Amino acid sequence: MSAPTTTKREPIHAETSADGSRWYPHPITGERFRSVTTALSRIAKFGLADWAARLASEAAFDRLPWVIRCSRNPDCNATKTDNACGQCRPCAILWLSNRGNDVRDEAGSIGTRLHEAAEQISLFGEGAQIDEEVQPFVDQYLRWREAFQPEYLATEMTVISRKWGYAGTLDKIIRLPAGPTLPKEFAHLADLPLVGDYKTSKNLDIPKGWQVVAYANADAVLLPDGSEEPMPEIKGGLVVHIRPDKVQTREVYLTDANLAYFIHALRLAEGLDAGLNTVLSRPLTLKDK
């Protein structure tokens, strides 16, 4: 397999606001663009509350002696600080309630490390150093690369849309060469520039596709010095879903309808982040007689 030809554009680093939302600042104009992933994160994930509750419950039963000890110890009154004891009731409640976030962050770490490993393999070949936890994902990635023979046209580019007011860092732009190894289901995408994304989460949902749609419809590439380049021509989208035991490929349909769905989500996120006082006045409480 020929080595991929990759053009890497140094991405802009997003800033995180106090409310947890992420923004991409323009180094010259001062414009702030809402992160694509931040906008999509405001969409409620069906079943997520049940999943997080189950994780907390399972963790409590797995650590039952610790939970009992914590229930008997005096409160340290430092639970949300670096001086937390980790052995009192408030500390136990905080740790258990964060199990869903911890598992989510761990999964996100796998995805980040897989991206880094893929880049190392592209630069140094398959002898690159890969940590043991990520290796099963890398093995599946290599299976996919062998089957699809992707040519990497660009990676890690920050793209912006002034028209709609969003920005994000896309994983890659690739081309799948026509040939006998390309599965027939994707023959219609052969030799076209595609926005691609690796996903390592257990399941895929609709917003994962909208993320690719948003990147594909950006106006320009934003560089760290504030200069801009025209958005490369994009003819399709692809999500490569990589798990330790399998790899699946899905086409992303870059339709006007799917772009409209993302824009609706973006506008909804703007409204939710605008503040309660933008839709409701200050409360008037009736005084007791």
Backbone torsions as a table, in degrees:
resi	resn	phi	psi	omega
1	MET	NA	132.1	179.9
2	SER	-70.8	148.4	180.0
3	ALA	-69.3	139.0	-179.1
4	PRO	-68.9	146.7	175.8
5	THR	-98.2	115.4	-172.0
6	THR	-120.5	131.7	170.5
7	THR	-109.6	115.3	-178.3
8	LYS	-102.8	127.8	174.3
9	ARG	-102.7	120.7	-179.4
10	GLU	-58.4	123.7	-175.5
11	PRO	-78.8	157.2	170.7
12	ILE	-78.4	140.0	177.4
13	HIS	-88.4	127.7	-179.3
14	ALA	-72.6	150.1	174.7
15	GLU	-100.3	144.3	-179.9
16	THR	-106.7	125.1	179.0
17	SER	-79.6	171.5	-178.5
18	ALA	-61.3	-29.4	-179.6
19	ASP	-84.7	3.5	178.0
20	GLY	92.4	-7.0	178.2
21	SER	-75.2	150.4	-177.2
22	ARG	-112.2	141.0	-177.1
23	TRP	-134.4	147.0	174.9
24	TYR	-104.6	115.5	179.7
25	PRO	-86.9	140.9	174.7
26	HIS	-82.9	122.5	-174.6
27	PRO	-62.3	-21.1	-176.6
28	ILE	-107.2	-52.8	-172.9
29	THR	-83.2	-17.6	-177.0
30	GLY	79.7	0.5	176.9
31	GLU	-60.3	147.1	177.2
32	ARG	-120.1	127.2	-177.3
33	PHE	-112.9	128.1	179.8
34	ARG	-66.2	136.4	179.0
35	SER	-66.5	136.8	176.6
36	VAL	-57.3	-45.9	-177.0
37	THR	-69.0	-32.5	175.9
38	THR	-64.0	-45.5	179.3
39	ALA	-59.3	-45.1	-177.3
40	LEU	-72.2	-24.4	-179.7
41	SER	-69.6	-17.0	179.8
42	ARG	-78.2	-8.5	177.3
43	ILE	-80.5	126.2	179.9
44	ALA	-62.7	131.2	178.2
45	LYS	-92.2	118.5	-179.1
46	PHE	-61.2	130.0	178.5
47	GLY	86.6	-7.2	-175.8
48	LEU	-66.9	-39.9	-179.9
49	ALA	-63.4	-42.4	178.6
50	ASP	-64.2	-40.4	179.6
51	TRP	-62.6	-45.9	-178.7
52	ALA	-65.8	-39.9	178.9
53	ALA	-64.4	-39.7	179.2
54	ARG	-64.6	-41.8	178.7
55	LEU	-60.9	-43.4	179.2
56	ALA	-63.8	-41.3	-179.6
57	SER	-65.3	-45.0	179.5
58	GLU	-62.9	-41.1	179.6
59	ALA	-64.2	-37.0	179.6
60	ALA	-65.1	-43.3	179.1
61	PHE	-69.0	-36.3	-180.0
62	ASP	-67.5	-23.9	-177.2
63	ARG	-121.5	36.5	-173.2
64	LEU	-56.9	-44.2	178.1
65	PRO	-59.3	-39.1	177.9
66	TRP	-65.3	-42.5	179.6
67	VAL	-61.3	-42.4	179.8
68	ILE	-64.3	-43.3	178.5
69	ARG	-61.1	-43.6	-179.1
70	CYS	-61.8	-35.5	-178.6
71	SER	-67.1	-20.3	-176.6
72	ARG	-98.9	-14.1	-177.5
73	ASN	-86.9	150.0	176.9
74	PRO	-68.2	151.0	179.0
75	ASP	-64.1	137.7	179.8
76	CYS	-82.2	-15.6	-179.0
77	ASN	58.9	26.3	178.5
78	ALA	-140.6	26.6	-170.4
79	THR	-55.7	-42.9	-175.0
80	LYS	-96.9	24.7	178.7
81	THR	-122.6	174.4	178.0
82	ASP	-68.5	-13.5	-178.3
83	ASN	-95.8	13.2	-179.6
84	ALA	-58.7	139.3	-177.2
85	CYS	-81.0	-28.3	-178.0
86	GLY	71.4	12.8	-175.4
87	GLN	-134.2	17.2	178.7
88	CYS	-123.3	171.8	-175.1
89	ARG	-58.4	-50.0	179.1
90	PRO	-61.2	-37.4	178.8
91	CYS	-66.1	-40.2	179.4
92	ALA	-65.9	-43.4	179.9
93	ILE	-61.4	-44.3	-179.5
94	LEU	-62.8	-43.6	-178.6
95	TRP	-64.9	-44.9	-179.1
96	LEU	-65.7	-40.0	-178.7
97	SER	-69.0	-19.1	-179.8
98	ASN	-95.0	5.2	-177.2
99	ARG	-59.1	-41.5	179.3
100	GLY	-61.3	-43.2	178.6
101	ASN	-64.2	-39.6	-178.9
102	ASP	-64.3	-44.1	179.5
103	VAL	-65.4	-41.3	178.3
104	ARG	-61.5	-45.0	-179.0
105	ASP	-66.1	-36.1	177.5
106	GLU	-64.3	-41.1	177.4
107	ALA	-65.0	-39.4	177.5
108	GLY	-63.5	-35.6	178.0
109	SER	-63.9	-38.9	177.3
110	ILE	-60.1	-46.1	180.0
111	GLY	-60.4	-44.2	179.6
112	THR	-62.9	-43.8	-178.1
113	ARG	-69.1	-31.6	175.1
114	LEU	-66.0	-42.9	176.8
115	HIS	-58.1	-43.9	179.1
116	GLU	-64.3	-41.2	179.2
117	ALA	-64.5	-41.4	179.0
118	ALA	-61.4	-39.2	178.9
119	GLU	-67.5	-40.3	178.4
120	GLN	-62.7	-40.2	178.6
121	ILE	-64.6	-39.6	178.8
122	SER	-63.0	-35.9	-176.9
123	LEU	-83.3	-41.4	-169.0
124	PHE	-117.4	0.8	-178.8
125	GLY	86.8	-176.6	-172.5
126	GLU	-79.7	6.0	173.4
127	GLY	-91.5	7.7	-179.1
128	ALA	-62.7	150.3	179.6
129	GLN	-74.1	122.8	-178.4
130	ILE	-127.3	132.3	-179.1
131	ASP	-75.2	156.5	-169.2
132	GLU	-61.7	-37.5	-177.1
133	GLU	-66.8	-32.3	-176.8
134	VAL	-88.4	-17.7	-172.4
135	GLN	-53.8	-43.3	178.4
136	PRO	-59.7	-35.9	177.2
137	PHE	-68.4	-40.0	178.8
138	VAL	-63.8	-40.1	178.9
139	ASP	-59.0	-42.5	179.1
140	GLN	-69.1	-37.6	176.2
141	TYR	-60.1	-42.5	-179.8
142	LEU	-65.5	-36.1	174.8
143	ARG	-60.3	-44.9	-179.8
144	TRP	-64.2	-43.3	-177.9
145	ARG	-64.5	-36.8	179.3
146	GLU	-66.2	-36.9	-178.0
147	ALA	-76.3	-39.5	-172.7
148	PHE	-98.9	-16.1	176.8
149	GLN	51.4	50.3	-173.8
150	PRO	-69.0	143.4	169.5
151	GLU	-103.6	122.2	-177.6
152	TYR	-88.1	113.4	-178.7
153	LEU	-86.7	-32.6	179.5
154	ALA	-162.4	152.7	176.9
155	THR	-139.3	155.6	170.9
156	GLU	50.1	54.4	179.5
157	MET	-103.9	133.9	171.3
158	THR	-84.7	122.5	-178.5
159	VAL	-117.9	148.4	-176.7
160	ILE	-129.6	155.2	172.6
161	SER	-129.9	107.5	175.0
162	ARG	-72.3	-32.5	-178.5
163	LYS	-58.4	-41.9	-174.7
164	TRP	-110.6	-14.3	175.4
165	GLY	83.3	42.0	177.7
166	TYR	-137.3	166.4	177.3
167	ALA	-152.6	164.4	177.1
168	GLY	-174.6	169.3	178.6
169	THR	-110.2	109.2	-179.5
170	LEU	-78.3	150.8	-178.2
171	ASP	-67.7	-53.2	-171.8
172	LYS	-164.5	158.0	165.7
173	ILE	-118.2	125.3	-174.1
174	ILE	-128.4	166.3	170.9
175	ARG	-130.4	133.2	177.7
176	LEU	-100.7	109.1	-177.5
177	PRO	-68.1	141.4	175.1
178	ALA	-65.8	144.7	179.6
179	GLY	164.8	176.4	-174.7
180	PRO	-67.5	-22.1	-178.3
181	THR	-83.0	-19.1	-177.5
182	LEU	-73.7	121.6	179.2
183	PRO	-56.4	141.5	-174.2
184	LYS	-61.7	-25.9	179.7
185	GLU	-64.5	-18.2	-178.0
186	PHE	-117.6	13.9	-178.6
187	ALA	-61.4	-31.2	-178.3
188	HIS	-70.3	-12.5	177.7
189	LEU	-98.9	1.2	-176.7
190	ALA	-58.9	134.5	174.4
191	ASP	65.7	16.3	176.5
192	LEU	-102.8	147.1	175.1
193	PRO	-74.3	124.7	-174.3
194	LEU	-124.1	138.4	167.2
195	VAL	-79.9	125.0	-178.4
196	GLY	-120.0	155.8	179.8
197	ASP	-146.2	135.1	171.4
198	TYR	-90.5	136.1	174.1
199	LYS	-129.0	134.9	-178.7
200	THR	-118.2	3.0	179.3
201	SER	-65.0	160.9	-176.8
202	LYS	-62.0	-39.6	-178.2
203	ASN	-130.6	156.3	172.7
204	LEU	-103.6	146.4	174.9
205	ASP	-129.4	174.5	-175.4
206	ILE	-58.4	-43.6	-179.8
207	PRO	-58.6	-23.9	176.3
208	LYS	-63.6	-36.2	175.8
209	GLY	-71.8	-40.7	178.5
210	TRP	-60.6	-31.8	177.9
211	GLN	-59.2	-46.5	178.4
212	VAL	-65.5	-40.7	177.6
213	VAL	-57.9	-43.3	179.9
214	ALA	-62.5	-46.5	179.7
215	TYR	-60.7	-41.9	-176.8
216	ALA	-65.8	-24.7	-177.1
217	ASN	-102.1	15.0	176.8
218	ALA	-68.0	162.6	-177.1
219	ASP	-90.8	-34.8	-170.6
220	ALA	-155.6	163.4	172.4
221	VAL	-98.2	127.5	-178.9
222	LEU	-103.9	126.8	-179.6
223	LEU	-100.9	158.7	-175.5
224	PRO	-58.3	-27.7	179.5
225	ASP	-83.0	3.2	178.5
226	GLY	91.7	-8.4	176.5
227	SER	-73.5	158.4	-177.7
228	GLU	-127.4	148.8	175.7
229	GLU	-122.2	151.6	176.6
230	PRO	-60.0	143.3	175.9
231	MET	-64.0	127.9	177.6
232	PRO	-59.0	152.0	176.9
233	GLU	-63.7	131.1	-179.8
234	ILE	-122.4	131.8	-177.9
235	LYS	-117.3	-1.7	-178.7
236	GLY	-176.5	176.5	179.8
237	GLY	-137.8	155.8	-175.4
238	LEU	-148.5	137.0	170.2
239	VAL	-119.0	126.5	175.9
240	VAL	-105.0	111.1	-176.0
241	HIS	-95.7	109.5	-172.7
242	ILE	-110.1	123.3	175.2
243	ARG	-124.0	166.7	-176.5
244	PRO	-61.5	-25.8	-174.2
245	ASP	-113.3	0.6	-178.6
246	LYS	-166.1	165.6	174.0
247	VAL	-139.2	133.1	-179.5
248	GLN	-125.9	148.5	-179.3
249	THR	-121.0	133.0	179.7
250	ARG	-129.8	134.9	171.8
251	GLU	-76.5	142.9	173.3
252	VAL	-103.7	125.1	-177.5
253	TYR	-85.3	113.7	-176.7
254	LEU	-88.3	63.5	-177.7
255	THR	-92.9	160.5	175.4
256	ASP	-60.9	-36.4	-179.8
257	ALA	-63.6	-43.2	-179.4
258	ASN	-69.0	-34.5	174.0
259	LEU	-64.1	-41.6	179.3
260	ALA	-61.8	-38.7	177.9
261	TYR	-62.1	-43.4	178.6
262	PHE	-63.2	-43.0	-179.5
263	ILE	-62.6	-38.4	175.0
264	HIS	-59.7	-43.2	178.9
265	ALA	-63.9	-38.7	178.8
266	LEU	-62.9	-46.5	179.3
267	ARG	-64.6	-38.2	177.7
268	LEU	-62.3	-43.1	178.7
269	ALA	-61.5	-40.1	178.0
270	GLU	-60.7	-43.4	179.2
271	GLY	-65.4	-42.7	-180.0
272	LEU	-66.5	-30.7	-179.3
273	ASP	-87.8	-7.4	-174.0
274	ALA	-72.1	-25.0	179.9
275	GLY	111.1	148.5	-176.8
276	LEU	-61.2	-33.2	-175.5
277	ASN	-72.6	-7.4	176.9
278	THR	-80.9	-14.0	-179.4
279	VAL	-126.2	-23.7	179.8
280	LEU	-126.2	141.2	177.7
281	SER	-76.6	175.4	173.3
282	ARG	-65.5	146.2	-176.4
283	PRO	-72.8	143.4	172.4
284	LEU	-110.3	114.0	-178.5
285	THR	-98.7	124.9	177.5
286	LEU	-66.3	133.2	-179.4
287	LYS	-80.9	148.1	176.2
288	ASP	-66.0	141.9	177.5
289	LYS	-74.3	NA	NA
